Amino acid sequence: MMESVYSTDFFCFHYSKFITYNLKPGIIMTTIKVEGMKCQHCVGNTKKALEELVGISNVNVDLEKGEVSFDGEAAMEDIKAAVAAKGFTVVD
């Protein structure tokens, strides 16, 4: 089920555990859940893997929550593959 909230400056899609916010025209922020990260080295690896994807910027990793947020767009398959290549799992 998809929930949507619309207003003049805020736009939110919530589907499963992926959350996408459009706070400014042309900029999309997405938050995903990632399992397996245990330390700051894991954070750095995950951040670097996503920053190397075309269309992704401003990657932030919250180790305590197991969440990764970023600006931009990329195919979810590419995001999952980049995270998996570092040994972690995107939670659906």
N, C-alpha and C positions, 0 to 999 in steps of 0.2 A: 504494500500500500504506500502511496506517495502522498505526503502532506505538503502543502504549499502555503506560504504566507506572502502576501503582496502589499507593498506600500510604495511611496514615492522614492525612498532611498534604500529600502531593504528588500531583499528577495531571497527566499530560502526554499531549497528543496531538501527533503529528508527522505531517504530511501534506504532501508535496512540500516547499516551502520555508517554509511557514507553521507556526509553532510556538506552541502555546497551553499555558499553565501555569495551573492553578488552585491557588494557594498558600493562599488563605483562602476559607472558604465565601462564595460570592456574588461573589468578585472573580476575574476572569479576566485574565491578562496574555498578550498576543499579540505575537509578533515577526515582522515581515515584511522581506523584502529589497526595497530601492528603488534603481533605477538612475538615474543622471543628476545626482545631487547632487555639487557640486564645492567649495562654500564654506559659510561660516557663514550667509550670506544664504539659501542653499538649505535649510539646516537649519531656520532660522526659518520659512521659507515652508511647509515640509512639516509642521513641528510645529503651526503655526497652522491649517493646513487640516484636520488631523485633530482638533485640539481643538475645532473648530467643529461636528464631528459629534456628534449626540445619542448619549449612551452611552459616549463615549470620554473618558478622563482620563489624567493622568500620562504624557504623551507624551514619550519620550526618543529622540533621534536620534543614532546613532553614525555619523558621517561616514566614518571610516576603514573600517569594516566594511560600510557601506551598509545598515545595519539600523535599523529603527524599531520600538520596543516601546511598548505602551500598555496601560492597564487598561481593562476594559469590553468591550462588544460592539457591533458594528454590522455591517450586511451588507457582505460583501467587495466587492460591486459599488459600494457607496457609498464605501468606503475607496479603491478603485482610482480612482474618478471624482474624488475630492477630491485625490489625489496627482497624477493626470493633469492636472487643472486648473492645477496649479502647474508643469507641464512635466516631470514625472518619471514613471517607470514602476514599478509593483509587479511584481516578478519572480514568475512562477508556478513 
